[in-house]
Amino acid sequence: MRRKILVCFAVSLLGITFIPQLTNAVVVSPPVRDCLVKKYGSKVALAITKAKKLNTNQKKQVAACSTTSGSTSGGSTSSTTGLTAMTYGLLWSVGSNQAGLGNVSDPALLQLADGSLRMFFKNGNEPQIPLSGFDNKIHSYVSADNGKSWTLEDGVRIDVSSPVTVRTAESGGYEAWGWVGGGGVDSMTRFTSSTGKDFTKGSGAAVPTSACKNADGAGAGFLGDPQVVKVASGYLAYAHDLAAGKSPPFKRQVCKLISTDGVNWSVDASGTFAYQYDIQTNPELYRNAAGQLELWFPIDNMTKYTETRTSTNDGASWGTATTLSWQANDPDRLDLANGDSLLAFGNFDQRRGGLLAVSKKIATAYSASRDEKFGEVIWTISGAKQSDVTVTNLCRGTNETANASFSTSGSNLTITFKDSSVGCAFVLVGSAKAIS
């Protein structure tokens, strides 16, 4: 919605303040940490993540969880190390204030009938950064090589001041949804296009949200941008609570929305995802090439990562959560006609602004964990040499490898990078630029 960029990125900045400043030498991956919480309790899990050296009992607890952490199509977890397979490689990225743009954010991917790709994005602004060139509208990049390179298009694609979800319509043409303000109420509004380039505003309606409650029983208020798919009964969408006006620590939930016509929406409270941890940005809902629904949650649960679930029954039930070792903020998925699977995402650095990035699903021998703290991020990577690894801040477009420290322990490589803002720092491994 109109306040989305301000609220979500301000939340991200505030969230940094409340991340525990741990000094552990033990790297515990997100799925192993979740298992520890479920199996032994949060106090035991916290003691392990804070420990500089595990005692005998803690080693047994970690080993028990490392052998039960499972696998996923988005990323798999090794049964012996607790590291997550690196299954996406970076194709392309651009940061704010490049090409005369403001604070770029919230990519939405679409493949057109001619095979070309269009990426819609919000060209907004942050008060912390006096960027120029923004208009808070939806602009676009196009790609003719399956996402390897992108060209900025002139003009506004969708005249709306919120991020959007965009898809190919079964009846022909294309459709999108965004929040349109008026009279103090934001309406979830459908837009249509015959070409997939310029969209025309259609009908919309306000969405009652109070029935969608977080883990503490607090109802949702303003929602982030909804992600919409077509189902037999009409349309299904998920959007998360922006927690506007609330104070951290957050436990933002994701609301299930249903509609028969794509215009009038209601909350299906039984489908709410609410945890004792925070779903930090907008989720992604996508029907993949296999016909399954995918649901992606960027998570902040003592560390930051991404949860992925799949459904084979149009969202009536969801499989067990699996993880990526990194947080793909505002994720957007697209399976291409040539068989490639893309994942677009964003991020933010308060010194520069936002990020648009596109990655491709790959197969590698690498696995990794990422432990992000206040002013520091630590990666543990299996299967890579130091010469294989580049540390980069994608928002700023800077190579930070020389500013990182490297150490080895057996077959594992540990990379430590200290900076005032580490959220947009990533490692790229090997020629395919496997990302964490």
DOVEX-224118 format. One line per 3 residues: number of its first residue (from 0); their letters; for each residue x, y, z of C-alpha. Coordinates in nm, 2 decimals. Layout:
// residues N
NUM = A = X Y Z  ...
END
This chain:
// residues 436
0 = MRR = 0.00 0.00 0.00  0.10 0.36 -0.01  0.28 0.34 0.33
3 = KIL = 0.45 0.01 0.25  0.80 0.12 0.17  0.81 0.36 0.46
6 = VCF = 0.68 0.11 0.71  0.86 -0.21 0.61  1.20 -0.06 0.56
9 = AVS = 1.17 0.15 0.87  1.08 -0.18 1.05  1.39 -0.34 0.90
12 = LLG = 1.61 -0.07 1.04  1.44 -0.08 1.38  1.47 -0.45 1.38
15 = ITF = 1.85 -0.43 1.36  1.85 -0.26 1.70  1.67 -0.55 1.86
18 = IPQ = 1.89 -0.84 1.73  2.07 -1.00 2.02  2.44 -0.92 2.01
21 = LTN = 2.57 -1.28 2.04  2.93 -1.37 2.04  2.91 -1.74 1.97
24 = AVV = 3.15 -1.95 1.78  2.89 -2.22 1.72  2.71 -2.20 1.39
27 = VSP = 2.35 -2.34 1.41  2.15 -2.34 1.09  1.78 -2.22 1.10
30 = PVR = 1.62 -2.57 1.07  1.85 -2.71 1.34  1.76 -2.41 1.56
33 = DCL = 1.39 -2.46 1.50  1.43 -2.83 1.59  1.61 -2.74 1.91
36 = VKK = 1.33 -2.51 2.01  1.06 -2.77 1.94  1.25 -3.06 2.09
39 = YGS = 1.42 -2.91 2.40  1.27 -2.56 2.45  1.37 -2.20 2.37
42 = KVA = 1.61 -2.17 2.67  1.81 -2.47 2.56  1.82 -2.35 2.20
45 = LAI = 1.93 -2.00 2.31  2.21 -2.14 2.53  2.34 -2.35 2.24
48 = TKA = 2.34 -2.05 2.00  2.52 -1.84 2.25  2.78 -2.10 2.35
51 = KKL = 3.14 -2.06 2.24  3.19 -2.43 2.29  2.93 -2.70 2.32
54 = NTN = 2.93 -2.93 2.62  2.86 -3.31 2.57  2.49 -3.28 2.62
57 = QKK = 2.46 -2.99 2.38  2.65 -3.18 2.12  2.40 -3.46 2.15
60 = QVA = 2.11 -3.22 2.12  2.25 -3.06 1.81  2.34 -3.40 1.65
63 = ACS = 1.98 -3.52 1.71  1.84 -3.22 1.53  2.10 -3.22 1.25
66 = TTS = 1.98 -3.57 1.15  1.61 -3.48 1.13  1.62 -3.15 0.96
69 = GST = 1.49 -3.27 0.62  1.51 -3.13 0.26  1.33 -2.90 0.02
72 = SGG = 1.30 -2.81 -0.34  1.41 -2.46 -0.25  1.71 -2.58 -0.05
75 = STS = 1.81 -2.90 0.13  1.97 -2.95 0.47  2.26 -3.18 0.51
78 = STT = 2.20 -3.46 0.76  2.55 -3.44 0.90  2.63 -3.07 0.91
81 = GLT = 2.30 -2.88 0.94  2.41 -2.66 0.65  2.16 -2.58 0.37
84 = AMT = 2.23 -2.66 0.01  2.30 -2.35 -0.20  2.04 -2.39 -0.47
87 = YGL = 2.02 -2.04 -0.63  2.28 -1.85 -0.82  2.27 -1.47 -0.88
90 = LWS = 2.20 -1.36 -1.24  2.16 -0.99 -1.21  2.11 -0.70 -0.96
93 = VGS = 2.06 -0.33 -0.95  2.06 -0.08 -0.66  1.88 0.25 -0.58
96 = NQA = 1.98 0.57 -0.75  2.11 0.38 -1.05  1.96 0.48 -1.39
99 = GLG = 1.80 0.78 -1.22  1.57 0.57 -1.01  1.47 0.63 -0.65
102 = NVS = 1.45 0.36 -0.38  1.38 0.04 -0.58  1.19 -0.25 -0.42
105 = DPA = 0.94 -0.53 -0.45  1.01 -0.71 -0.78  0.73 -0.89 -0.96
108 = LLQ = 0.81 -1.11 -1.25  0.61 -1.19 -1.56  0.68 -1.39 -1.88
111 = LAD = 0.51 -1.26 -2.19  0.37 -1.44 -2.49  0.68 -1.37 -2.69
114 = GSL = 0.90 -1.53 -2.43  1.05 -1.20 -2.30  1.04 -1.11 -1.93
117 = RMF = 0.91 -0.80 -1.76  1.00 -0.72 -1.39  0.77 -0.47 -1.23
120 = FKN = 0.90 -0.28 -0.92  0.81 0.01 -0.69  1.01 0.32 -0.74
123 = GNE = 0.97 0.47 -0.40  1.17 0.66 -0.14  1.29 0.64 0.22
126 = PQI = 1.31 0.94 0.45  1.64 0.82 0.59  1.80 0.86 0.24
129 = PLS = 1.74 1.18 0.04  1.71 0.99 -0.29  1.59 1.17 -0.60
132 = GFD = 1.41 1.02 -0.90  1.13 0.85 -0.72  0.75 0.88 -0.79
135 = NKI = 0.61 0.59 -0.58  0.47 0.43 -0.89  0.53 0.09 -1.06
138 = HSY = 0.80 0.09 -1.32  0.96 -0.19 -1.52  1.27 -0.37 -1.66
141 = VSA = 1.26 -0.61 -1.95  1.48 -0.91 -2.04  1.53 -1.09 -2.37
144 = DNG = 1.77 -1.35 -2.23  1.58 -1.53 -1.96  1.68 -1.29 -1.68
147 = KSW = 2.06 -1.26 -1.74  2.04 -0.89 -1.83  1.77 -0.63 -1.80
150 = TLE = 1.69 -0.30 -1.96  1.50 -0.02 -1.79  1.18 0.09 -1.97
153 = DGV = 1.05 0.45 -1.98  0.73 0.55 -1.81  0.50 0.42 -1.54
156 = RID = 0.36 0.07 -1.60  0.09 0.07 -1.33  -0.04 0.39 -1.18
159 = VSS = -0.06 0.28 -0.82  0.15 0.38 -0.51  0.18 0.03 -0.37
162 = PVT = 0.38 -0.28 -0.47  0.19 -0.52 -0.70  0.15 -0.89 -0.78
165 = VRT = 0.13 -0.97 -1.15  0.02 -1.28 -1.33  -0.10 -1.42 -1.66
168 = AES = -0.48 -1.45 -1.66  -0.64 -1.78 -1.76  -0.90 -1.60 -1.97
171 = GGY = -0.63 -1.42 -2.17  -0.42 -1.11 -2.11  -0.27 -1.03 -1.77
174 = EAW = -0.39 -0.91 -1.43  -0.23 -0.74 -1.13  -0.34 -0.63 -0.78
177 = GWV = -0.23 -0.34 -0.56  -0.37 -0.11 -0.29  -0.55 0.20 -0.40
180 = GGG = -0.61 0.47 -0.13  -0.92 0.69 -0.10  -1.12 0.83 0.19
183 = GVD = -0.87 0.70 0.44  -0.93 0.34 0.32  -0.71 0.13 0.10
186 = SMT = -0.89 -0.10 -0.15  -0.73 -0.41 -0.29  -0.77 -0.33 -0.66
189 = RFT = -0.75 -0.54 -0.97  -0.57 -0.41 -1.28  -0.58 -0.57 -1.63
192 = SST = -0.37 -0.55 -1.95  -0.39 -0.71 -2.29  -0.01 -0.68 -2.35
195 = GKD = 0.15 -0.72 -2.01  0.30 -0.38 -2.03  0.05 -0.10 -1.94
198 = FTK = -0.23 -0.18 -1.70  -0.57 -0.03 -1.66  -0.74 0.01 -1.32
201 = GSG = -1.04 -0.19 -1.25  -1.26 -0.25 -0.94  -1.14 -0.29 -0.58
204 = AAV = -1.27 -0.31 -0.23  -1.15 -0.28 0.13  -1.04 -0.60 0.30
207 = PTS = -1.15 -0.65 0.67  -0.84 -0.78 0.84  -0.91 -0.81 1.22
210 = ACK = -0.99 -1.18 1.20  -0.63 -1.25 1.10  -0.45 -1.26 1.44
213 = NAD = -0.09 -1.30 1.54  0.05 -1.55 1.80  -0.05 -1.31 2.08
216 = GAG = -0.41 -1.27 1.95  -0.36 -0.92 1.80  -0.56 -0.86 1.48
219 = AGF = -0.39 -0.74 1.16  -0.43 -0.38 1.04  -0.28 -0.26 0.72
222 = LGD = -0.16 -0.54 0.50  0.15 -0.56 0.28  0.12 -0.63 -0.09
225 = PQV = -0.10 -0.94 -0.15  0.03 -1.23 -0.37  -0.25 -1.38 -0.58
228 = VKV = -0.31 -1.71 -0.76  -0.62 -1.86 -0.94  -0.79 -2.16 -0.78
231 = ASG = -1.10 -2.35 -0.85  -1.32 -2.14 -0.62  -1.19 -1.81 -0.75
234 = YLA = -0.87 -1.65 -0.62  -0.64 -1.71 -0.32  -0.40 -1.46 -0.18
237 = YAH = -0.16 -1.42 0.11  -0.04 -1.09 0.26  0.14 -1.01 0.59
240 = DLA = 0.05 -0.76 0.86  0.26 -0.45 0.83  0.23 -0.39 1.21
243 = AGK = 0.19 -0.02 1.14  0.21 0.19 1.45  0.32 -0.11 1.66
246 = SPP = 0.65 -0.15 1.84  0.91 -0.43 1.81  0.98 -0.70 1.88
249 = FKR = 0.74 -0.81 1.61  0.55 -1.13 1.55  0.40 -1.04 1.22
252 = QVC = 0.16 -1.29 1.08  0.05 -1.38 0.72  -0.32 -1.36 0.64
255 = KLI = -0.50 -1.59 0.40  -0.74 -1.40 0.17  -1.01 -1.56 -0.05
258 = STD = -1.23 -1.42 -0.33  -1.47 -1.56 -0.59  -1.43 -1.26 -0.83
261 = GVN = -1.09 -1.11 -0.76  -1.25 -0.79 -0.64  -1.42 -0.87 -0.30
264 = WSV = -1.19 -1.04 -0.05  -1.24 -1.18 0.29  -1.00 -1.33 0.55
267 = DAS = -0.99 -1.71 0.60  -0.88 -1.70 0.96  -0.81 -2.08 0.96
270 = GTF = -0.53 -2.02 0.71  -0.34 -1.76 0.91  0.03 -1.83 0.96
273 = AYQ = 0.12 -1.69 1.31  0.44 -1.77 1.50  0.64 -1.67 1.80
276 = YDI = 0.88 -1.52 1.55  0.85 -1.25 1.28  0.76 -1.29 0.92
279 = QTN = 0.96 -0.99 0.82  0.85 -0.89 0.47  0.58 -0.97 0.22
282 = PEL = 0.55 -1.34 0.13  0.53 -1.50 -0.21  0.25 -1.72 -0.33
285 = YRN = 0.31 -1.89 -0.67  0.18 -2.18 -0.87  0.49 -2.35 -1.01
288 = AAG = 0.54 -2.54 -1.34  0.45 -2.87 -1.16  0.11 -2.72 -1.06
291 = QLE = 0.20 -2.70 -0.69  0.15 -2.38 -0.49  0.46 -2.24 -0.32
294 = LWF = 0.46 -2.01 -0.02  0.77 -1.82 0.07  0.82 -1.64 0.41
297 = PID = 1.12 -1.42 0.48  1.18 -1.49 0.85  1.36 -1.32 1.15
300 = NMT = 1.39 -1.59 1.42  1.72 -1.50 1.61  1.87 -1.51 1.26
303 = KYT = 1.73 -1.43 0.92  1.64 -1.69 0.65  1.36 -1.79 0.42
306 = ETR = 1.10 -2.06 0.48  0.93 -2.24 0.19  0.62 -2.45 0.19
309 = TST = 0.43 -2.63 -0.09  0.07 -2.74 -0.14  -0.08 -2.99 -0.38
312 = NDG = -0.44 -2.91 -0.29  -0.46 -2.53 -0.37  -0.37 -2.42 -0.02
315 = ASW = -0.61 -2.63 0.18  -0.30 -2.77 0.35  0.08 -2.71 0.34
318 = GTA = 0.38 -2.92 0.37  0.65 -2.89 0.64  0.86 -2.57 0.62
321 = TTL = 1.20 -2.60 0.47  1.46 -2.32 0.44  1.71 -2.12 0.24
324 = SWQ = 2.01 -2.01 0.43  1.95 -1.64 0.34  1.66 -1.40 0.35
327 = AND = 1.50 -1.34 0.01  1.31 -1.02 0.10  0.98 -0.96 -0.09
330 = PDR = 1.04 -1.28 -0.30  0.89 -1.34 -0.64  0.90 -1.67 -0.82
333 = LDL = 0.87 -1.75 -1.19  0.92 -2.08 -1.39  1.02 -2.00 -1.75
336 = ANG = 0.91 -2.18 -2.06  1.27 -2.30 -2.11  1.27 -2.48 -1.78
339 = DSL = 1.46 -2.23 -1.57  1.33 -2.14 -1.23  1.38 -1.78 -1.12
342 = LAF = 1.36 -1.61 -0.78  1.36 -1.23 -0.76  1.41 -1.05 -0.43
345 = GNF = 1.50 -0.72 -0.27  1.69 -0.58 0.03  1.79 -0.25 0.18
348 = DQR = 2.10 -0.07 0.30  2.03 0.26 0.48  2.34 0.42 0.32
351 = RGG = 2.23 0.35 -0.03  1.87 0.23 -0.05  1.71 -0.07 -0.21
354 = LLA = 1.79 -0.36 -0.43  1.64 -0.56 -0.72  1.80 -0.89 -0.78
357 = VSK = 1.72 -1.20 -0.99  1.86 -1.55 -0.92  1.82 -1.88 -1.09
360 = KIA = 1.78 -2.23 -0.94  2.10 -2.43 -0.98  2.26 -2.75 -0.86
363 = TAY = 2.59 -2.72 -0.67  2.81 -2.92 -0.43  2.80 -2.62 -0.19
366 = SAS = 2.60 -2.59 0.13  2.60 -2.30 0.37  2.46 -2.14 0.68
369 = RDE = 2.43 -1.76 0.74  2.43 -1.61 1.09  2.34 -1.24 1.08
372 = KFG = 2.40 -1.03 1.39  2.42 -0.66 1.47  2.70 -0.53 1.26
375 = EVI = 2.83 -0.88 1.17  2.74 -1.17 0.95  2.91 -1.51 0.96
378 = WTI = 2.88 -1.77 0.68  2.99 -2.13 0.71  3.03 -2.30 0.37
381 = SGA = 3.10 -2.66 0.29  3.26 -2.76 -0.05  3.42 -2.43 -0.13
384 = KQS = 3.77 -2.29 -0.12  3.85 -1.93 -0.02  3.93 -1.85 -0.39
387 = DVT = 3.57 -1.96 -0.48  3.40 -1.70 -0.26  3.32 -1.33 -0.32
390 = VTN = 3.16 -1.12 -0.05  2.95 -0.84 -0.19  2.70 -0.57 -0.08
393 = LCR = 2.45 -0.59 -0.36  2.26 -0.28 -0.26  2.58 -0.07 -0.28
396 = GTN = 2.73 -0.27 -0.57  3.06 -0.31 -0.38  3.30 -0.60 -0.35
399 = ETA = 3.37 -0.65 0.02  3.59 -0.97 0.00  3.90 -0.78 0.11
402 = NAS = 3.71 -0.66 0.42  3.61 -1.01 0.53  3.81 -1.27 0.73
405 = FST = 3.83 -1.64 0.63  3.91 -1.95 0.84  3.89 -2.32 0.78
408 = SGS = 3.78 -2.61 1.00  3.80 -2.95 0.83  3.60 -2.92 0.51
411 = NLT = 3.42 -2.61 0.62  3.51 -2.25 0.53  3.40 -1.97 0.77
414 = ITF = 3.37 -1.61 0.64  3.31 -1.32 0.89  3.22 -0.98 0.76
417 = KDS = 3.18 -0.68 1.00  2.99 -0.37 0.88  2.75 -0.12 1.02
420 = SVG = 2.48 -0.27 0.80  2.51 -0.64 0.69  2.16 -0.71 0.56
423 = CAF = 2.25 -0.66 0.20  2.58 -0.84 0.22  2.59 -1.18 0.05
426 = VLV = 2.85 -1.44 -0.05  2.86 -1.56 -0.41  3.03 -1.90 -0.46
429 = GSA = 3.18 -2.05 -0.77  3.12 -1.96 -1.14  2.74 -1.99 -1.09
432 = KAI = 2.75 -1.73 -0.81  2.56 -1.96 -0.56  2.42 -1.71 -0.31
435 = S = 2.38 -1.70 0.06
END
